[in-house]
Amino acid sequence: MSEQLLPGYIIRRGSALERSLLLKFMQRTYEDLFPNEDFSHLEQTVKQYFSSDTPLWWVEEEGEQGAGSGEQGEQGEQREQGAGSGEQGEQGAGSGEQGEIRRISNAPCPIPNAQFPILRQLLETLRERSVQVPNSPIACLWVGNAIDQVQGNRHAHIFILYVVPEHRRRGIGRALMRYIENWAIERGDRQIGLQVFQSNKPALNLYNQLGYQTQSIWMVKFLSAEQ
């Protein structure tokens, strides 16, 4: 089931069958920030945390409905590619491939009615409905749960928010943040959290604009056996 996120874009709930695609988006998130590193280990992170308790959403381009036409014997399929670009701050995991829509040709069916009436009827139905193959995702939102160590309340925690570069600066990241906030409110959450690298200035700017505040600071020290 999908719904419109923004004009030209739809959002749909992900499934457990899309683990490999989630991993691809997660690796892309980190590769954008740290291009010289190897993130193959993220496979274990996805394997450990991706479950029915950590919902996943995908954003896709909305397919344009149109009458498939075509000269006889000429068209096997029509492909319509969407254009896009998107917000820098929409990083948090992707695949940069543009989605495409495939349509069944309107060429006459050579199968005689008398021989295969059911098959012919099925082909005619497919032509009339202009069957579409879903677009490739252009954004990803993966959410888990965290516990407020002060109040003890469970709340949503954003693992990944990523928009492919070709679709940034279109408000998709902001719309996704609003979407997940509304989802968390409906679930009864009183707050929502996330982590962001200090070097990711576009994401920091977006979160600050949306009213997010720094609650804690995660500090790291690299250790050496020579010390």
N, CA and C atoms as a LAMMPS dump frame, in Angstrom:
ITEM: TIMESTEP
0
ITEM: NUMBER OF ATOMS
681
ITEM: BOX BOUNDS ff ff ff
-5.0000000000000000e+02 5.0000000000000000e+02
-5.0000000000000000e+02 5.0000000000000000e+02
-5.0000000000000000e+02 5.0000000000000000e+02
ITEM: ATOMS id mol type element x y z
1 1 1 N 0.841 -1.186 0
2 1 2 C 0 0 0
3 1 3 C 0.885 1.248 0
4 2 1 N 0.568 2.194 -0.837
5 2 2 C 1.37 3.412 -0.935
6 2 3 C 0.475 4.634 -0.86
7 3 1 N 1.082 5.779 -0.588
8 3 2 C 0.362 7.051 -0.55
9 3 3 C 1.302 8.139 -1.031
10 4 1 N 0.726 9.259 -1.398
11 4 2 C 1.547 10.351 -1.912
12 4 3 C 2.287 11.038 -0.77
13 5 1 N 3.579 11.215 -0.96
14 5 2 C 4.4 11.943 0.002
15 5 3 C 4.502 13.406 -0.395
16 6 1 N 4.797 13.624 -1.656
17 6 2 C 4.889 14.938 -2.281
18 6 3 C 4.381 14.793 -3.707
19 7 1 N 4.03 15.879 -4.36
20 7 2 C 3.659 15.769 -5.769
21 7 3 C 4.779 15.102 -6.57
22 8 1 N 4.443 14.015 -7.234
23 8 2 C 5.426 13.29 -8.027
24 8 3 C 6.123 12.162 -7.299
25 9 1 N 5.859 12.011 -5.981
26 9 2 C 6.523 10.979 -5.191
27 9 3 C 5.516 10.257 -4.3
28 10 1 N 5.69 8.945 -4.184
29 10 2 C 4.857 8.15 -3.287
30 10 3 C 5.746 7.482 -2.246
31 11 1 N 5.151 7.142 -1.117
32 11 2 C 5.852 6.433 -0.06
33 11 3 C 5.118 5.132 0.206
34 12 1 N 5.888 4.067 0.395
35 12 2 C 5.288 2.766 0.673
36 12 3 C 6.076 2.065 1.769
37 13 1 N 5.41 1.176 2.464
38 13 2 C 6.045 0.409 3.537
39 13 3 C 6.923 -0.684 2.936
40 14 1 N 8.107 -0.848 3.472
41 14 2 C 9.001 -1.887 3.016
42 14 3 C 8.639 -3.236 3.608
43 15 1 N 9.287 -4.279 3.116
44 15 2 C 9.012 -5.633 3.596
45 15 3 C 10.317 -6.334 3.967
46 16 1 N 10.172 -7.482 4.63
47 16 2 C 11.337 -8.255 5.053
48 16 3 C 12.127 -8.793 3.869
49 17 1 N 11.519 -8.818 2.694
50 17 2 C 12.181 -9.327 1.494
51 17 3 C 13.165 -8.319 0.9
52 18 1 N 13.177 -7.099 1.445
53 18 2 C 14.008 -6.04 0.882
54 18 3 C 15.252 -5.758 1.719
55 19 1 N 15.732 -6.782 2.387
56 19 2 C 16.915 -6.651 3.236
57 19 3 C 18.14 -6.207 2.431
58 20 1 N 18.346 -6.801 1.27
59 20 2 C 19.527 -6.472 0.465
60 20 3 C 19.466 -5.036 -0.05
61 21 1 N 18.262 -4.566 -0.377
62 21 2 C 18.127 -3.189 -0.841
63 21 3 C 18.37 -2.209 0.308
64 22 1 N 17.911 -2.557 1.5
65 22 2 C 18.177 -1.728 2.676
66 22 3 C 19.674 -1.635 2.926
67 23 1 N 20.361 -2.756 2.815
68 23 2 C 21.813 -2.76 3.014
69 23 3 C 22.491 -1.848 1.995
70 24 1 N 22.031 -1.88 0.769
71 24 2 C 22.615 -1.04 -0.279
72 24 3 C 22.444 0.437 0.058
73 25 1 N 21.266 0.814 0.524
74 25 2 C 21.024 2.207 0.893
75 25 3 C 21.849 2.595 2.116
76 26 1 N 21.968 1.695 3.069
77 26 2 C 22.73 1.996 4.277
78 26 3 C 24.205 2.212 3.948
79 27 1 N 24.747 1.352 3.101
80 27 2 C 26.145 1.522 2.689
81 27 3 C 26.336 2.821 1.931
82 28 1 N 25.376 3.166 1.104
83 28 2 C 25.475 4.411 0.335
84 28 3 C 25.49 5.621 1.265
85 29 1 N 24.748 5.548 2.345
86 29 2 C 24.718 6.634 3.314
87 29 3 C 26.111 6.956 3.832
88 30 1 N 26.792 5.908 4.283
89 30 2 C 28.117 6.1 4.861
90 30 3 C 29.168 6.396 3.799
91 31 1 N 29.008 5.809 2.623
92 31 2 C 29.975 6.06 1.558
93 31 3 C 29.956 7.519 1.107
94 32 1 N 28.794 8.164 1.174
95 32 2 C 28.716 9.587 0.829
96 32 3 C 29.557 10.431 1.78
97 33 1 N 29.613 10.014 3.046
98 33 2 C 30.335 10.782 4.057
99 33 3 C 31.794 10.358 4.174
100 34 1 N 32.04 9.062 3.968
101 34 2 C 33.392 8.523 4.109
102 34 3 C 33.703 7.67 2.879
103 35 1 N 33.994 8.299 1.751
104 35 2 C 34.116 7.599 0.47
105 35 3 C 35.248 6.581 0.379
106 36 1 N 36.233 6.636 1.24
107 36 2 C 37.386 5.743 1.133
108 36 3 C 37.322 4.548 2.082
109 37 1 N 36.192 4.383 2.74
110 37 2 C 36.073 3.304 3.715
111 37 3 C 35.302 2.113 3.143
112 38 1 N 35.48 0.967 3.773
113 38 2 C 34.763 -0.253 3.389
114 38 3 C 33.628 -0.477 4.388
115 39 1 N 32.399 -0.565 3.882
116 39 2 C 31.244 -0.697 4.772
117 39 3 C 30.528 -2.032 4.602
118 40 1 N 31.266 -3.039 4.231
119 40 2 C 30.671 -4.369 4.087
120 40 3 C 30.168 -4.912 5.428
121 41 1 N 30.749 -4.432 6.532
122 41 2 C 30.344 -4.908 7.852
123 41 3 C 28.916 -4.504 8.212
124 42 1 N 28.351 -3.54 7.477
125 42 2 C 26.988 -3.102 7.768
126 42 3 C 25.96 -4.205 7.515
127 43 1 N 26.375 -5.223 6.788
128 43 2 C 25.48 -6.363 6.569
129 43 3 C 25.067 -6.99 7.897
130 44 1 N 26.004 -7.034 8.842
131 44 2 C 25.693 -7.59 10.157
132 44 3 C 24.729 -6.698 10.936
133 45 1 N 24.861 -5.389 10.745
134 45 2 C 23.95 -4.453 11.413
135 45 3 C 22.523 -4.656 10.932
136 46 1 N 22.367 -4.752 9.615
137 46 2 C 21.034 -4.979 9.055
138 46 3 C 20.484 -6.328 9.505
139 47 1 N 21.328 -7.343 9.475
140 47 2 C 20.902 -8.678 9.88
141 47 3 C 20.446 -8.702 11.337
142 48 1 N 21.113 -7.933 12.18
143 48 2 C 20.803 -7.944 13.611
144 48 3 C 19.571 -7.124 13.957
145 49 1 N 19.379 -5.99 13.275
146 49 2 C 18.348 -5.057 13.716
147 49 3 C 17.11 -4.975 12.821
148 50 1 N 17.186 -5.444 11.586
149 50 2 C 16.032 -5.324 10.699
150 50 3 C 15.005 -6.4 11.033
151 51 1 N 13.826 -5.956 11.456
152 51 2 C 12.764 -6.887 11.847
153 51 3 C 11.417 -6.171 11.741
154 52 1 N 10.37 -6.861 12.138
155 52 2 C 9.027 -6.264 12.117
156 52 3 C 8.907 -5.117 13.117
157 53 1 N 9.831 -5.041 14.074
158 53 2 C 9.816 -3.966 15.065
159 53 3 C 10.59 -2.726 14.606
160 54 1 N 11.258 -2.843 13.463
161 54 2 C 12.015 -1.703 12.93
162 54 3 C 11.507 -1.411 11.52
163 55 1 N 10.421 -0.671 11.41
164 55 2 C 9.768 -0.464 10.105
165 55 3 C 10.633 0.295 9.101
166 56 1 N 10.348 0.016 7.85
167 56 2 C 11.097 0.552 6.72
168 56 3 C 10.126 1.147 5.716
169 57 1 N 10.481 2.312 5.165
170 57 2 C 9.677 2.935 4.119
171 57 3 C 10.559 3.276 2.93
172 58 1 N 9.964 3.225 1.74
173 58 2 C 10.646 3.607 0.511
174 58 3 C 9.878 4.725 -0.171
175 59 1 N 10.609 5.612 -0.807
176 59 2 C 9.997 6.654 -1.631
177 59 3 C 10.311 6.343 -3.085
178 60 1 N 9.293 6.425 -3.926
179 60 2 C 9.457 6.166 -5.348
180 60 3 C 8.806 7.281 -6.151
181 61 1 N 9.242 7.413 -7.375
182 61 2 C 8.593 8.379 -8.249
183 61 3 C 7.196 7.876 -8.601
184 62 1 N 6.266 8.807 -8.648
185 62 2 C 4.891 8.456 -8.968
186 62 3 C 4.76 8.274 -10.476
187 63 1 N 4.28 7.111 -10.897
188 63 2 C 4.159 6.833 -12.322
189 63 3 C 3.083 7.663 -12.967
190 64 1 N 3.379 8.184 -14.137
191 64 2 C 2.4 8.961 -14.872
192 64 3 C 1.457 8.013 -15.597
193 65 1 N 0.163 8.225 -15.386
194 65 2 C -0.823 7.402 -16.053
195 65 3 C -1.046 7.93 -17.452
196 66 1 N -1.008 7.064 -18.404
197 66 2 C -1.254 7.506 -19.765
198 66 3 C -1.69 6.35 -20.614
199 67 1 N -2.339 6.658 -21.722
200 67 2 C -2.801 5.61 -22.608
201 67 3 C -1.619 5.086 -23.39
202 68 1 N -1.363 3.79 -23.295
203 68 2 C -0.289 3.213 -24.083
204 68 3 C -0.766 3.036 -25.503
205 69 1 N -0.066 3.572 -26.434
206 69 2 C -0.467 3.41 -27.803
207 69 3 C 0.665 2.776 -28.539
208 70 1 N 0.689 2.804 -29.766
209 70 2 C 1.816 2.265 -30.463
210 70 3 C 1.394 1.733 -31.788
211 71 1 N 2.267 1.835 -32.711
212 71 2 C 1.994 1.294 -34.011
213 71 3 C 2.209 -0.195 -33.953
214 72 1 N 1.438 -0.918 -34.732
215 72 2 C 1.46 -2.363 -34.678
216 72 3 C 2.846 -2.892 -35.012
217 73 1 N 3.262 -3.906 -34.182
218 73 2 C 4.535 -4.558 -34.41
219 73 3 C 5.726 -3.697 -34.097
220 74 1 N 5.524 -2.511 -33.527
221 74 2 C 6.644 -1.609 -33.318
222 74 3 C 7.024 -1.497 -31.857
223 75 1 N 6.049 -1.45 -30.916
224 75 2 C 6.338 -1.209 -29.518
225 75 3 C 6.165 -2.477 -28.714
226 76 1 N 7.224 -2.87 -28.003
227 76 2 C 7.118 -3.945 -27.023
228 76 3 C 6.904 -3.362 -25.665
229 77 1 N 7.411 -2.171 -25.435
230 77 2 C 7.221 -1.51 -24.154
231 77 3 C 7.596 -0.055 -24.291
232 78 1 N 7.026 0.784 -23.436
233 78 2 C 7.37 2.189 -23.359
234 78 3 C 8.035 2.423 -22.029
235 79 1 N 9.058 3.248 -22.026
236 79 2 C 9.746 3.554 -20.776
237 79 3 C 9.719 5.043 -20.553
238 80 1 N 9.251 5.433 -19.347
239 80 2 C 9.206 6.831 -18.991
240 80 3 C 10.106 7.037 -17.794
241 81 1 N 11.135 7.801 -17.962
242 81 2 C 12.067 8.033 -16.861
243 81 3 C 11.754 9.354 -16.203
244 82 1 N 11.741 9.335 -14.86
245 82 2 C 11.492 10.561 -14.122
246 82 3 C 12.777 11.311 -13.89
247 83 1 N 12.651 12.613 -13.756
248 83 2 C 13.818 13.437 -13.448
249 83 3 C 13.812 13.773 -11.982
250 84 1 N 14.914 14.176 -11.434
251 84 2 C 14.899 14.595 -10.051
252 84 3 C 16.231 15.103 -9.578
253 85 1 N 16.175 15.78 -8.444
254 85 2 C 17.358 16.116 -7.669
255 85 3 C 16.869 16.191 -6.24
256 86 1 N 17.624 16.423 -5.181
257 86 2 C 17.089 16.407 -3.833
258 86 3 C 17.937 17.065 -2.774
259 87 1 N 17.477 17.149 -1.511
260 87 2 C 18.132 17.935 -0.473
261 87 3 C 19.392 17.266 0.044
262 88 1 N 20.446 18.02 0.276
263 88 2 C 21.688 17.477 0.824
264 88 3 C 21.434 16.902 2.198
265 89 1 N 20.599 17.546 2.972
266 89 2 C 20.387 17.118 4.338
267 89 3 C 19.583 15.858 4.455
268 90 1 N 19.241 15.231 3.341
269 90 2 C 18.409 14.058 3.356
270 90 3 C 19.27 12.818 3.39
271 91 1 N 20.367 12.851 4.137
272 91 2 C 21.266 11.73 4.209
273 91 3 C 21.098 11.083 5.555
274 92 1 N 20.952 9.938 5.718
275 92 2 C 20.954 9.365 7.013
276 92 3 C 20.881 7.94 6.861
277 93 1 N 20.637 7.054 4.478
278 93 2 C 20.954 5.912 3.587
279 93 3 C 20.57 5.775 2.204
280 94 1 N 21.502 4.525 -0.504
281 94 2 C 20.596 4.53 -1.481
282 94 3 C 21.023 3.952 -2.759
283 95 1 N 20.283 4.068 -3.576
284 95 2 C 20.528 3.623 -4.936
285 95 3 C 20.212 4.76 -5.856
286 96 1 N 21.118 5.105 -6.74
287 96 2 C 20.924 6.259 -7.6
288 96 3 C 20.274 5.935 -8.914
289 97 1 N 19.706 4.747 -9.039
290 97 2 C 19.127 4.403 -10.319
291 97 3 C 17.762 5.034 -10.46
292 98 1 N 17.459 5.585 -11.626
293 98 2 C 16.158 6.172 -11.865
294 98 3 C 15.16 5.062 -12.132
295 99 1 N 13.938 5.248 -11.613
296 99 2 C 12.897 4.266 -11.83
297 99 3 C 12.366 4.347 -13.244
298 100 1 N 11.713 3.276 -13.668
299 100 2 C 11.141 3.3 -14.994
300 100 3 C 9.827 2.565 -14.989
301 101 1 N 8.975 2.912 -15.921
302 101 2 C 7.663 2.301 -16.041
303 101 3 C 7.618 1.504 -17.332
304 102 1 N 7.152 0.306 -17.253
305 102 2 C 7.072 -0.511 -18.436
306 102 3 C 5.619 -0.789 -18.771
307 103 1 N 5.255 -0.643 -20.018
308 103 2 C 3.877 -0.836 -20.42
309 103 3 C 3.778 -1.951 -21.467
310 104 1 N 2.658 -2.648 -21.419
311 104 2 C 2.404 -3.701 -22.38
312 104 3 C 2.033 -3.085 -23.722
313 105 1 N 2.548 -3.645 -24.799
314 105 2 C 2.277 -3.12 -26.134
315 105 3 C 0.825 -3.32 -26.529
316 106 1 N 0.35 -2.449 -27.378
317 106 2 C -1 -2.573 -27.893
318 106 3 C -1.039 -3.336 -29.213
319 107 1 N 0.036 -3.975 -29.586
320 107 2 C 0.039 -4.734 -30.822
321 107 3 C -1.002 -5.835 -30.756
322 108 1 N -1.661 -6.169 -31.863
323 108 2 C -2.722 -7.181 -31.864
324 108 3 C -2.214 -8.519 -31.376
325 109 1 N -3.035 -9.23 -30.669
326 109 2 C -2.666 -10.561 -30.189
327 109 3 C -2.898 -11.582 -31.292
328 110 1 N -1.889 -12.373 -31.599
329 110 2 C -2.024 -13.327 -32.696
330 110 3 C -2.72 -14.618 -32.314
331 111 1 N -3.113 -14.766 -31.042
332 111 2 C -3.68 -16.027 -30.582
333 111 3 C -5.171 -16.082 -30.906
334 112 1 N -5.641 -17.098 -31.609
335 112 2 C -7.058 -17.196 -31.971
336 112 3 C -7.927 -17.371 -30.743
337 113 1 N -9.086 -16.709 -30.774
338 113 2 C -10.029 -16.81 -29.658
339 113 3 C -10.479 -18.241 -29.42
340 114 1 N -10.693 -18.954 -30.469
341 114 2 C -11.239 -20.296 -30.343
342 114 3 C -10.264 -21.243 -29.643
343 115 1 N -8.961 -21.004 -29.842
344 115 2 C -7.962 -21.898 -29.274
345 115 3 C -7.63 -21.58 -27.824
346 116 1 N -7.38 -20.283 -27.529
347 116 2 C -6.965 -19.877 -26.185
348 116 3 C -7.792 -18.669 -25.719
349 117 1 N -9.069 -18.843 -25.497
350 117 2 C -9.92 -17.692 -25.138
351 117 3 C -9.527 -17.052 -23.813
352 118 1 N -9.109 -17.854 -22.83
353 118 2 C -8.77 -17.3 -21.514
354 118 3 C -7.485 -16.484 -21.597
355 119 1 N -6.49 -17.017 -22.31
356 119 2 C -5.234 -16.306 -22.452
357 119 3 C -5.429 -15.001 -23.209
358 120 1 N -6.223 -15.029 -24.259
359 120 2 C -6.463 -13.814 -25.028
360 120 3 C -7.159 -12.754 -24.174
361 121 1 N -8.138 -13.208 -23.38
362 121 2 C -8.853 -12.278 -22.506
363 121 3 C -7.907 -11.643 -21.496
364 122 1 N -6.958 -12.435 -20.969
365 122 2 C -5.988 -11.917 -20.014
366 122 3 C -5.101 -10.853 -20.659
367 123 1 N -4.634 -11.116 -21.878
368 123 2 C -3.797 -10.147 -22.574
369 123 3 C -4.534 -8.85 -22.838
370 124 1 N -5.797 -8.966 -23.206
371 124 2 C -6.589 -7.754 -23.46
372 124 3 C -6.752 -6.941 -22.176
373 125 1 N -6.959 -7.646 -21.057
374 125 2 C -7.111 -6.959 -19.77
375 125 3 C -5.829 -6.231 -19.39
376 126 1 N -4.672 -6.884 -19.626
377 126 2 C -3.387 -6.25 -19.322
378 126 3 C -3.19 -4.995 -20.156
379 127 1 N -3.563 -5.047 -21.416
380 127 2 C -3.413 -3.876 -22.277
381 127 3 C -4.278 -2.725 -21.795
382 128 1 N -5.514 -3.059 -21.428
383 128 2 C -6.444 -2.016 -20.998
384 128 3 C -5.968 -1.32 -19.734
385 129 1 N -5.361 -2.092 -18.852
386 129 2 C -4.931 -1.519 -17.571
387 129 3 C -3.518 -0.951 -17.633
388 130 1 N -2.835 -1.146 -18.747
389 130 2 C -1.477 -0.629 -18.915
390 130 3 C -0.62 -0.987 -17.712
391 131 1 N -0.409 -2.258 -17.501
392 131 2 C 0.265 -2.78 -16.312
393 131 3 C 1.61 -2.111 -16.104
394 132 1 N 1.906 -1.723 -14.844
395 132 2 C 3.126 -1.002 -14.521
396 132 3 C 4.005 -1.791 -13.566
397 133 1 N 5.303 -1.686 -13.779
398 133 2 C 6.28 -2.237 -12.856
399 133 3 C 6.713 -1.111 -11.921
400 134 1 N 6.721 -1.321 -10.58
401 134 2 C 7.072 -0.243 -9.655
402 134 3 C 8.442 0.361 -9.947
403 135 1 N 8.575 1.63 -9.619
404 135 2 C 9.838 2.325 -9.806
405 135 3 C 10.873 1.858 -8.795
406 136 1 N 12.133 2.123 -9.085
407 136 2 C 13.184 1.875 -8.112
408 136 3 C 13.121 2.949 -7.038
409 137 1 N 13.327 2.606 -5.762
410 137 2 C 13.282 3.605 -4.693
411 137 3 C 14.327 4.691 -4.883
412 138 1 N 13.958 5.915 -4.533
413 138 2 C 14.903 7.03 -4.604
414 138 3 C 15.184 7.587 -3.199
415 139 1 N 14.53 7.036 -2.193
416 139 2 C 14.783 7.456 -0.812
417 139 3 C 14.396 6.336 0.132
418 140 1 N 15.028 6.341 1.281
419 140 2 C 14.825 5.286 2.268
420 140 3 C 14.681 5.886 3.66
421 141 1 N 13.786 5.308 4.446
422 141 2 C 13.602 5.708 5.846
423 141 3 C 13.466 4.444 6.677
424 142 1 N 14.411 4.247 7.597
425 142 2 C 14.409 3.065 8.463
426 142 3 C 14.396 3.531 9.909
427 143 1 N 13.47 2.982 10.692
428 143 2 C 13.247 3.474 12.055
429 143 3 C 13.251 2.332 13.057
430 144 1 N 13.906 2.564 14.179
431 144 2 C 13.911 1.591 15.256
432 144 3 C 13.329 2.193 16.525
433 145 1 N 13.722 1.65 17.662
434 145 2 C 13.209 2.111 18.948
435 145 3 C 14.367 2.387 19.907
436 146 1 N 14.148 3.336 20.781
437 146 2 C 15.134 3.67 21.812
438 146 3 C 14.398 3.918 23.125
439 147 1 N 15.137 3.884 24.205
440 147 2 C 14.574 4.146 25.527
441 147 3 C 15.192 5.42 26.087
442 148 1 N 14.358 6.353 26.466
443 148 2 C 14.826 7.58 27.118
444 148 3 C 15.365 7.193 28.495
445 149 1 N 16.673 7.343 28.697
446 149 2 C 17.291 6.911 29.948
447 149 3 C 16.95 7.818 31.129
448 150 1 N 16.348 8.969 30.853
449 150 2 C 15.932 9.866 31.938
450 150 3 C 14.505 9.559 32.37
451 151 1 N 13.597 9.487 31.381
452 151 2 C 12.183 9.257 31.681
453 151 3 C 11.783 7.785 31.611
454 152 1 N 12.569 7 30.882
455 152 2 C 12.249 5.582 30.757
456 152 3 C 11.232 5.263 29.68
457 153 1 N 10.916 6.225 28.813
458 153 2 C 9.897 6.016 27.798
459 153 3 C 10.512 5.497 26.495
460 154 1 N 9.807 4.576 25.865
461 154 2 C 10.228 4.114 24.54
462 154 3 C 9.843 5.171 23.509
463 155 1 N 10.699 5.347 22.505
464 155 2 C 10.366 6.298 21.448
465 155 3 C 11.042 5.884 20.15
466 156 1 N 10.548 6.42 19.056
467 156 2 C 11.11 6.105 17.741
468 156 3 C 12.504 6.699 17.612
469 157 1 N 13.363 5.959 16.911
470 157 2 C 14.726 6.419 16.658
471 157 3 C 15.034 6.18 15.182
472 158 1 N 15.426 7.216 14.485
473 158 2 C 15.688 7.114 13.052
474 158 3 C 17.067 6.502 12.815
475 159 1 N 17.082 5.332 12.199
476 159 2 C 18.348 4.694 11.834
477 159 3 C 18.917 5.313 10.558
478 160 1 N 18.068 5.416 9.539
479 160 2 C 18.51 5.883 8.228
480 160 3 C 17.47 6.804 7.619
481 161 1 N 17.945 7.907 7.092
482 161 2 C 17.13 8.742 6.211
483 161 3 C 18.059 9.143 5.065
484 162 1 N 17.78 8.606 3.897
485 162 2 C 18.683 8.849 2.765
486 162 3 C 17.889 9.111 1.491
487 163 1 N 18.318 10.117 0.75
488 163 2 C 17.752 10.436 -0.555
489 163 3 C 18.89 10.406 -1.572
490 164 1 N 18.698 9.744 -2.687
491 164 2 C 19.753 9.668 -3.685
492 164 3 C 20.05 11.07 -4.223
493 165 1 N 21.3 11.331 -4.597
494 165 2 C 21.69 12.687 -5
495 165 3 C 20.832 13.295 -6.102
496 166 1 N 20.374 12.472 -7.044
497 166 2 C 19.599 13.002 -8.163
498 166 3 C 18.259 13.585 -7.751
499 167 1 N 17.808 13.276 -6.556
500 167 2 C 16.489 13.736 -6.114
501 167 3 C 16.547 14.629 -4.874
502 168 1 N 17.709 15.151 -4.573
503 168 2 C 17.828 16.045 -3.428
504 168 3 C 17.379 17.459 -3.785
505 169 1 N 17.194 18.253 -2.751
506 169 2 C 16.727 19.638 -2.878
507 169 3 C 15.331 19.727 -3.494
508 170 1 N 14.519 18.742 -3.172
509 170 2 C 13.116 18.77 -3.587
510 170 3 C 12.181 18.651 -2.393
511 171 1 N 12.741 18.717 -1.193
512 171 2 C 11.908 18.647 0.006
513 171 3 C 11.561 17.245 0.453
514 172 1 N 12.201 16.226 -0.131
515 172 2 C 11.861 14.852 0.216
516 172 3 C 12.291 14.517 1.645
517 173 1 N 13.499 14.943 2.029
518 173 2 C 13.971 14.687 3.39
519 173 3 C 13.069 15.326 4.434
520 174 1 N 12.708 16.568 4.204
521 174 2 C 11.817 17.273 5.135
522 174 3 C 10.457 16.578 5.213
523 175 1 N 9.94 16.164 4.061
524 175 2 C 8.642 15.485 4.038
525 175 3 C 8.709 14.147 4.772
526 176 1 N 9.831 13.439 4.636
527 176 2 C 9.999 12.169 5.349
528 176 3 C 10.052 12.381 6.861
529 177 1 N 10.713 13.447 7.276
530 177 2 C 10.77 13.74 8.708
531 177 3 C 9.38 14.037 9.26
532 178 1 N 8.6 14.805 8.527
533 178 2 C 7.229 15.092 8.951
534 178 3 C 6.397 13.814 8.986
535 179 1 N 6.632 12.96 8.006
536 179 2 C 5.879 11.707 7.916
537 179 3 C 6.147 10.822 9.131
538 180 1 N 7.426 10.652 9.473
539 180 2 C 7.741 9.759 10.584
540 180 3 C 7.355 10.374 11.926
541 181 1 N 7.394 11.687 12.019
542 181 2 C 6.932 12.336 13.249
543 181 3 C 5.444 12.076 13.471
544 182 1 N 4.656 12.189 12.412
545 182 2 C 3.221 11.91 12.527
546 182 3 C 2.974 10.442 12.858
547 183 1 N 3.766 9.569 12.262
548 183 2 C 3.643 8.143 12.57
549 183 3 C 3.936 7.884 14.042
550 184 1 N 4.982 8.507 14.561
551 184 2 C 5.355 8.314 15.965
552 184 3 C 4.284 8.877 16.904
553 185 1 N 3.701 10.011 16.544
554 185 2 C 2.638 10.599 17.367
555 185 3 C 1.437 9.667 17.426
556 186 1 N 1.05 9.108 16.282
557 186 2 C -0.082 8.187 16.241
558 186 3 C 0.195 6.928 17.059
559 187 1 N 1.472 6.554 17.15
560 187 2 C 1.847 5.376 17.933
561 187 3 C 1.855 5.668 19.426
562 188 1 N 1.824 6.956 19.778
563 188 2 C 1.84 7.337 21.186
564 188 3 C 3.186 7.779 21.706
565 189 1 N 4.176 7.922 20.833
566 189 2 C 5.499 8.366 21.265
567 189 3 C 5.465 9.84 21.675
568 190 1 N 6.261 10.168 22.666
569 190 2 C 6.328 11.546 23.132
570 190 3 C 7.555 12.281 22.614
571 191 1 N 8.445 11.559 21.963
572 191 2 C 9.611 12.182 21.364
573 191 3 C 10.166 11.27 20.277
574 192 1 N 11.091 11.793 19.503
575 192 2 C 11.729 11.018 18.458
576 192 3 C 13.205 11.409 18.436
577 193 1 N 14.068 10.453 18.174
578 193 2 C 15.5 10.734 18.239
579 193 3 C 16.235 10.278 16.994
580 194 1 N 17.476 10.712 16.879
581 194 2 C 18.341 10.319 15.769
582 194 3 C 19.779 10.636 16.139
583 195 1 N 20.702 10.081 15.375
584 195 2 C 22.116 10.414 15.5
585 195 3 C 22.585 10.951 14.164
586 196 1 N 23.475 11.917 14.189
587 196 2 C 23.981 12.502 12.957
588 196 3 C 25.45 12.846 13.155
589 197 1 N 26.25 12.6 12.131
590 197 2 C 27.665 12.944 12.218
591 197 3 C 27.831 14.459 12.219
592 198 1 N 28.748 14.919 13.038
593 198 2 C 28.982 16.357 13.157
594 198 3 C 29.437 16.965 11.828
595 199 1 N 30.046 16.153 10.985
596 199 2 C 30.534 16.645 9.693
597 199 3 C 29.422 16.761 8.645
598 200 1 N 28.266 16.207 8.953
599 200 2 C 27.151 16.225 8
600 200 3 C 26.338 17.517 8.191
601 201 1 N 26.901 18.622 7.756
602 201 2 C 26.296 19.934 7.975
603 201 3 C 24.908 20.08 7.354
604 202 1 N 24.685 19.61 6.114
605 202 2 C 23.342 19.755 5.543
606 202 3 C 22.264 19.062 6.377
607 203 1 N 22.582 17.855 6.886
608 203 2 C 21.619 17.147 7.72
609 203 3 C 21.4 17.893 9.032
610 204 1 N 22.472 18.385 9.63
611 204 2 C 22.346 19.153 10.873
612 204 3 C 21.462 20.381 10.68
613 205 1 N 21.645 21.053 9.564
614 205 2 C 20.824 22.231 9.286
615 205 3 C 19.35 21.866 9.177
616 206 1 N 19.069 20.762 8.489
617 206 2 C 17.678 20.331 8.342
618 206 3 C 17.065 20.011 9.697
619 207 1 N 17.771 19.248 10.512
620 207 2 C 17.226 18.857 11.813
621 207 3 C 17.041 20.064 12.734
622 208 1 N 17.968 21 12.677
623 208 2 C 17.819 22.21 13.483
624 208 3 C 16.59 23.01 13.055
625 209 1 N 16.376 23.098 11.748
626 209 2 C 15.209 23.818 11.241
627 209 3 C 13.901 23.164 11.676
628 210 1 N 13.934 21.845 11.854
629 210 2 C 12.737 21.112 12.247
630 210 3 C 12.546 21.066 13.763
631 211 1 N 13.445 21.704 14.503
632 211 2 C 13.273 21.79 15.951
633 211 3 C 13.981 20.735 16.771
634 212 1 N 14.882 19.981 16.173
635 212 2 C 15.63 18.971 16.929
636 212 3 C 16.724 19.649 17.738
637 213 1 N 16.942 19.127 18.95
638 213 2 C 17.92 19.72 19.863
639 213 3 C 18.94 18.659 20.295
640 214 1 N 20.155 19.111 20.558
641 214 2 C 21.196 18.203 21.039
642 214 3 C 20.91 17.838 22.488
643 215 1 N 20.769 16.533 22.747
644 215 2 C 20.488 16.069 24.106
645 215 3 C 21.721 15.47 24.764
646 216 1 N 22.554 14.82 23.981
647 216 2 C 23.778 14.225 24.515
648 216 3 C 24.847 14.286 23.442
649 217 1 N 26.076 14.074 23.83
650 217 2 C 27.198 14.082 22.9
651 217 3 C 27.911 12.742 22.995
652 218 1 N 28.061 12.083 21.878
653 218 2 C 28.733 10.789 21.811
654 218 3 C 30.209 11.049 21.539
655 219 1 N 31.064 10.716 22.495
656 219 2 C 32.487 11.012 22.383
657 219 3 C 33.281 9.731 22.112
658 220 1 N 34.317 9.85 21.296
659 220 2 C 35.14 8.71 20.906
660 220 3 C 36.609 9.075 21.048
661 221 1 N 37.397 8.128 21.524
662 221 2 C 38.845 8.288 21.562
663 221 3 C 39.46 7.058 20.913
664 222 1 N 40.334 7.282 19.931
665 222 2 C 41.006 6.172 19.278
666 222 3 C 42.199 5.733 20.11
667 223 1 N 42.276 4.463 20.4
668 223 2 C 43.289 3.922 21.304
669 223 3 C 44.447 3.284 20.523
670 224 1 N 45.593 3.333 21.143
671 224 2 C 46.78 2.71 20.561
672 224 3 C 47.512 1.921 21.64
673 225 1 N 48.003 0.729 21.269
674 225 2 C 48.707 -0.114 22.231
675 225 3 C 50.043 0.5 22.649
676 226 1 N 50.529 1.493 21.883
677 226 2 C 51.816 2.115 22.184
678 226 3 C 51.711 3.158 23.281
679 227 1 N 50.494 3.553 23.637
680 227 2 C 50.358 4.591 24.664
681 227 3 C 50.73 4.07 26.042
